[in-house]
Amino acid sequence: MTGILRRIIRAGAARIGVKAAKSAPVVGMALAVGLVSYEIKKKGLIKGLINTTLDATPFLGATKNAIEIFTGDWFSDRPTRVHKRRPH
C-alpha cells in the first residue's frame, strides 16, 4: 500500500512542478509590471521603463537579473535630491 501512495504523491508533485514551471514567466511579468511606478521613481522615466520592459520579457528578464546579481544594476538610480532647509 505504501508503494502506491508514494507513486501517487510523486505523480502529484511532478504535475505541480510542471504547472509551476509553465506559470513562472507569467508571474514574473506580472510582478515586473506591478513594480513599474517604483522603478520610475527610483531610476527616472526612461531608465525605469527600459528596466521594467527588460524584466517583464520572459527568460530575458530572469537572465538580466541573474547577471545583475554579480555585476550590479545596468541602469543606475537617479541622484537623490537634497532639500535645502530654510533658516528660521
C-alpha positions in Angstrom: 0.0 0.0 0.0 2.8 2.4 0.8 4.3 1.9 -2.7 1.0 3.0 -4.4 0.7 6.0 -2.1 4.3 7.0 -2.8 3.7 6.8 -6.5 0.6 9.0 -6.2 2.5 11.6 -4.2 5.3 11.6 -6.8 2.9 12.0 -9.7 1.1 14.9 -8.0 4.4 16.6 -7.1 5.6 16.2 -10.7 2.3 17.7 -12.0 2.6 20.7 -9.6 6.2 21.2 -10.7 5.3 21.3 -14.4 2.4 23.7 -13.7 4.7 26.0 -11.7 7.3 26.0 -14.4 4.8 26.9 -17.0 3.4 29.8 -14.9 6.8 31.3 -13.9 7.1 33.6 -16.9 3.6 35.0 -16.4 4.1 35.5 -12.7 7.5 37.3 -13.4 5.9 39.6 -15.9 3.0 40.5 -13.6 5.5 41.3 -10.8 7.6 43.4 -13.1 4.6 45.4 -14.4 3.4 45.8 -10.8 6.6 47.5 -9.9 6.7 50.0 -12.8 5.9 53.0 -10.6 8.6 52.1 -8.1 11.2 51.7 -10.8 10.3 55.0 -12.4 10.6 56.8 -9.1 13.9 55.2 -8.4 15.6 55.4 -11.8 13.7 58.1 -13.8 11.1 57.7 -16.6 13.2 56.4 -19.4 15.6 54.2 -17.4 12.7 52.9 -15.3 10.6 51.9 -18.4 13.5 50.3 -20.1 14.4 48.3 -17.0 10.8 47.2 -16.5 10.5 46.2 -20.1 13.5 44.0 -19.9 12.4 42.5 -16.6 8.9 41.8 -18.0 10.2 39.9 -21.0 10.1 36.2 -20.2 13.5 34.5 -19.8 15.4 37.7 -20.8 14.3 39.3 -17.5 15.5 36.3 -15.5 18.8 36.3 -17.3 19.3 40.0 -16.8 18.5 39.8 -13.1 20.9 36.8 -12.7 23.7 38.8 -14.3 22.9 41.9 -12.2 23.5 39.8 -9.1 27.2 39.7 -10.0 27.6 43.0 -11.9 25.2 45.4 -10.3 22.4 47.4 -11.9 22.7 48.0 -15.6 20.6 51.2 -15.2 21.8 53.4 -12.3 19.4 55.1 -10.0 18.9 58.8 -10.4 20.7 61.0 -7.9 18.8 61.7 -4.7 17.6 65.3 -4.2 19.0 67.2 -1.2 16.4 69.5 0.2 17.7 72.8 1.4 16.4 74.0 4.7 15.2 77.5 5.1 16.6 79.4 8.0 14.1 80.3 10.7 
